[in-house]
Amino acid sequence: MKIRSITYFCNPKYPLEETILHKAGDFLSKAKSAYKAAGYEVQTTRLATIPFPKLLGEKHLAELPKFANDLSKAIQSVGVAYASAGPALPESPTSYRVIPEAIAASENIFFSGVMADETSIYLAQVNACAEVIVQCAPLDPNGFANLRFAALANVRAGAPFFPAAYWNADEPAFAIAVESADVAVNAFREEKNFVVGRAALVCESTKHGAAIAAPPPHEVAATRFLGIDFSLAPFPDDAHSLGNAVEKMGVPKIGLHGSLAAAALLTEAIERADFPRIGFNGFMQPILEDSILAKRAAEGTLTIKDALLYSAVCGTGLDTVPLPGDVTANEIAPLLLDLCALSLRLSKPLTARLMPIPGKKVGDDTTFDFGFFANSKVMRLESSPLNMPLGGDEIVLLNAKLPKS
């Protein structure tokens, strides 16, 4: 198991205040050393800001591309790998439209867009997020720019995984995102008894959670610790594949019936573990970041509808899903709407990171040259544009399912 990211949350102000960024870089350097001394490899250090519409203000939204470029240079100068500038917000419709240009203007700055909060689905913003995805696709020949954008449903501040990370205060804080799919693989590698395997997963998750949450050196402990997102994030080899964990649990191929139960049980095991938590904490299914998920998607065993179904019981939603290059925003929007409905009805945060690939059609091979991706095939999106009224721009209230009295 590794630490995927130490994420530092702050308000860097606008214009950027160098002292705040230097404090972030200094903290992350010390924190990385502290966790390394505790025996954990730290893959990245990251910074997440308050939502950029609040940071810049409505009058300065057009300056987002320049801000993204400035922030990119500034974080590199203090030794931070990536930054998230937070989500576009429903109260600022213009904020969605400036994201593609800002992504084009920077290499290591991530963005997101709010589609739904705890009680409401914003249909106009569902469509706006779909437009961002389509407009970002041609920025890179492989559609890679969409790695830096996610559509958010009911995601709160403080989640350390990108692109969903953002903050909501001036006081800085930090959180830990882990890469822990191998913990689930190892729990069920040779185990034929589910109860024993689950107990092993819970035990290991609790052990690592306690070690990561243990008081670090004084300089690090002085910053507010939000918690750990122990989502079972994979790495693109079989030893670190959550798809492999599902198949070790007894499902012949993830995507076949039984997969939903496995996803639910893995997520519930993380819920049983004892550690300070923040973010999603559950089954993570990034198609292109998981060797077995990528393989099953290429075979056609795992579909987009399957991944959406598993979102009902998993931690994060739809992630790194390769789509045809000619997909339209009107075809993407219904999928995003379904995700929003699951999120609100089940009172859980979900995200969508979708990747249309220019020039590719369903069944074509993906050709990414990226250490965190396993190549697959372009997946079929069974969707058509919505008619009215769901095709409109209303704000739709949707309550969580409440128990009957």
N, C-alpha and C positions, 0 to 999 in steps of 0.2 A: 504494500500500500504506500502511496505517495501523497504529498500535499500538492494538489493541482495549482492552487493559488492562495497566497496571502493577499486579501483585498482590503485596502485602506480606503475608508469613506471620509470625504471632507467637502467643504465648500471652498473651492480655490479662488473665488471672487472673479469679477470681471471689471476691468482687465485683470489678467492673472497676477496673483501676488506671489512673488518668488519665495518669500519666507514660508508660506504655507506648503508649497511644493517641495522645498528643501526639507521641511519637517517631515513630509510624507516619505521622501526618499531615505532620510536618515532612519525613520522608524522601520521601514520595510527592510532595510539592510540589516538592522539589529535583530529584527524578528526572524529573518531568514537564517541568520547565524545561530539564533537560539534554537530554532526547530531542527536545524542541521545537527547541532550538538546533542539534541534529544533523539537523534537517529532517523530523522525524516528527510528524504529528498524533497526539496521545494522546486517545483518546475518553473513557476512564474511568480512575480510580484506585480500587483495591479492596483490601480486607483480608480475609484468611482465617485462621481460628483453628484450634486443635486441636479434635478432635471434641467436640461439646458434652456428651456423656455423661461424658467425662473432665474437661472443664472444670468442669461443675456438680457432678459426683458423683451417684451414684444417689439419695441422700437429697434432692437439690434439683431433680430433673428436672421436678417439677410447676411449678417457677418459670421454666421455659423461656419461656413467653409474656412474662413481665415482663422477663426477661433480654434477649429479642429486642427489645423496645421500648426498653429502656435502651441497648442496643448501637446501635440505629438512631439515637437522639438523639446518642449520644456520637460516632459517626463523622462525623455531619453537622457537629458542632461543631468538628471538626479538618479539615474539607474533604475527606473521603473519601466517595465516592458510594455504594458498596455493600460489604456484608460477607457472607461465608459462614461460618456457624457449624459447618460440617463435617457429617459423617454420623452418623446413628443407627447403633449397633453391635450385632451379633448377641448379644454377651454382655450386652446391656442391652435386653431386649424392650420395656420400657416406653418407651424413647427414641423408638421409631417412633410411638407413639400420641400423643405430645405435639406432634408437628410441625405438624399442621393448625392448632391453636390458636395456635401461635407465629407461623405465617405470617399468620394473621388479625390478630395483634397488632402487626405491623410492615409497613413498605412496601418496605424495601430490604435485608432480610436473607434470605439464601438457605440452603437446607438440602439434605441428601441422605440416602440410606440405603444401607447396605452389604447386598447380596444374595449376593455371592460374593467370596472372596479368591483367592489363587493356586492353591489346591488343592481348595476346597470350595464347594459351592452350599448355601446355607441355605434350605431350602424354606419354613420358617416366615417367614423374612424376605423372601423373594420375595412371599409373600402379604401381609406387612405393608406392603411398599412399594406394592403394588397398592391396598391399603386407603387409604394416605395420598393417592394420586392421586385416588381417588374422593371422599374426604372434602374435599380441597382444591378440587375442581371448582366447587361451588356458592358458594364464598367470593366469587366475582366473576361477574357475569352472563355474561361471555365465557369463563369458565374460566381467566382470566389468572393466577390465583394459582399454577397449576402451572408457570408459567415459573420459579418459584423453588424447584422441587424436582426432583431427579434420582435415579433408582435406579442404584446403582453396582455394577459387576462388575469386580473385579481392578484397581481404580484406586488407585494409590499416592499418597502425600502429595507435594505440590509442584506439581501440575498447575495452571496459572494460570487456565484457563477455568472460569467458573461454570456450573452449581451444583456442579461436581465438586471445587472447590478446598478443600483442608484442609491442616493442618500436623501435625507429630508431635514437635515439640521446643520448648524454651524459647528457644533462640537464634533471632533473627529472620532472615529471608531474603526474597528477592524473585525474581520471574520475570516474563517478558513473554509475553503472548498477542497475536498479530497478526491483522489482517484482511487476508488476502492472496489471496482468490480471483481478484482482478483480475490478479495476476501470472500465474496459469494461463491466464486468458482471453487476455491479451496474447501469451503464448508461442505460442498456436495460432491467433491471430486471422486471419492471412493465410497461415499456414504449411501446406503440403501434404505436408511430409516430417516424419514423426513423430520421427525421431532428432534432427533439427534443432530441432524444437519442444521436445522434452524437454531438450535441452542448454541452450536458452534459459531454461527454467524452473529447471533446476538452477543455472545461472549467476546468475540474479536472486535466487534463494533464498539462495545462498551470500553474495552481495554484501550483501543486506540483513541477513542473519544476522551477518556480520562487523561491520557498522556498528552494529547494536544491541548487540552484545556488546563493542564497544570500550570501554576503560576510561573511565567517566564521571568527573565531578569527584570530588574526594577524599571529600566528605561522603557521596556515593552509593556510591563504591567500598568504603567501610568496611563495608557490609552485604553479606552473602553472596549472590552471584548464582547462582541455580539453573540458569538456561538459558532457552531460548525454545521456546514451543510454536508451530511454524510450520504448524499445521493451516490448511488453505485455507478459512478462515472467510469467508462471503459477507456482502454487504449487499444489501437487497432492490431492486436494480436490475440490469438485464442486464449492465452493464459490470463488476459485482462478483458475478456469479452463477457458482457452480461448476457448476451445471447447464448454463450457457452454455459453459463450458470443455469439458465433455464433448461437447456438440454441435459445438463447433469442431473437436474431434478426429475427427469423422466419424460419430458416432452421430446419426441424424436427430432422435430425441427421447429424452431420458434416460428410462429405464424399458424401452426396447426392448433386445433382445439386443445385446451389444457394450458396454453400460453398465458391466457388471461389470469388463470388461477395462480400460475407461477409468479407473474408480475405482482399480483395482489399479496401473495405470501412473502415475497422478498421485501416489498414495501413495508408490510406489517412487521417484519423482523427488525427493520431499522427503527420502527416506532417503538418496539419493545426495548431497544438498547437505551442505556442511561448515559446521556451526555448533554451538554448545553447546545441547543439546536437553533438554527436560523435558516431561512430559505426553504428548499423543496424537500429534501430528505426522503429519498425513495428510489424507485426503479427509474433509471435513465436510459432512453432509447435513441441515441443519435445514430441514424442509419450509417452514415459515412465514417463515424469514429469508432465503429465496433466491427471487427472482422466477421463475426458470425451473422450479425444483422445485415451487413453489406452482402454477404454471400446469399442469405435467404431472400433478400430483396431481389438480387440478380436472378435467382431461380424462379421468382414469382410466388414463393411460399409465403413471404411476408409482404403485405400490401399496405398502402396508406390507410385504408379503412381499418386494418388490423391495428396499426400504430395508434390511430385515433381511439379505437376501442380500448386499448391498454391505457390510454391517458385517463380513463375513468378510475383507474386504480393505481396509477404510477405517480411518480413525483414531479415530472417536468413538462411532458407534452410531446410535441412533434419537433424533431431536431435534425438538422442537416439532411433534409429529404431532397433527393435530386429529382427535379421536374423537367418536362420538355421545355425547350427554349422558346417555343411559340405560345406558351400558356399565357392567358390574359388575366388582368386584375379581376375581371368579372367572374372568372373561373376559380381563382384563388379565394375570393371573398367568402363563398359558401363554406369552404373548409375552415376558414378562420372563425366564421360565425358558429359552426358546430363546436369548435374548441371553446369559445366563449360560453356557450350554453352549458357545456360540461363543467367549466370552471365555476360558474355561479351556482348551478344547481347542486353541485357537490361541495361548495365552499372550499375550493382549493386553488392555489396558483397554477397556471399553465402558460406555456409559451409556444410559439411556432417560429422556427427558423427554417425557411424553405429556400431552395436553391435552384431556380430555373437555369438551365445550362444552354447558352446560345448555340444554335445550330444542331442541337441534339434532339432526337425524338424518342418516344417510348421504346425501351429495349436496347438503346445504344449504350455502349460502354462509357463510363466516366473515366477521365484521364488526369485526375489530380496528382500533382507532384508535391505532396505535403505530408510531413512526418506523422501528423495526427489523423490522417484519413486512410481508410481502406477503400479502394475503388469498388464500384458496384455497377449497376445499370440504371438508366433513367426510369423512374417509376410512373405508372399510369395514375392520373388524377381523374377520377370519375365524377365530373362536376360540370354543370352548366350555369350560366348567369341566372341569378335570382329574379323573379318577377316581383311586383308590388304585392303586399306591403313590405316584405322582408328585404326587398331590393332597394328600399328607400334610405332615408337619412335620419330616422327617428332615434330617440333615446328610449330603449326598451327596458323596463324594469323586470327583473327575474329573480325571484326569491329562492333561497336555498330550500331544499326539501326539509320540512319540519315534521317532527313526530306528531301523530294524532293524539289528542287528549283522550 
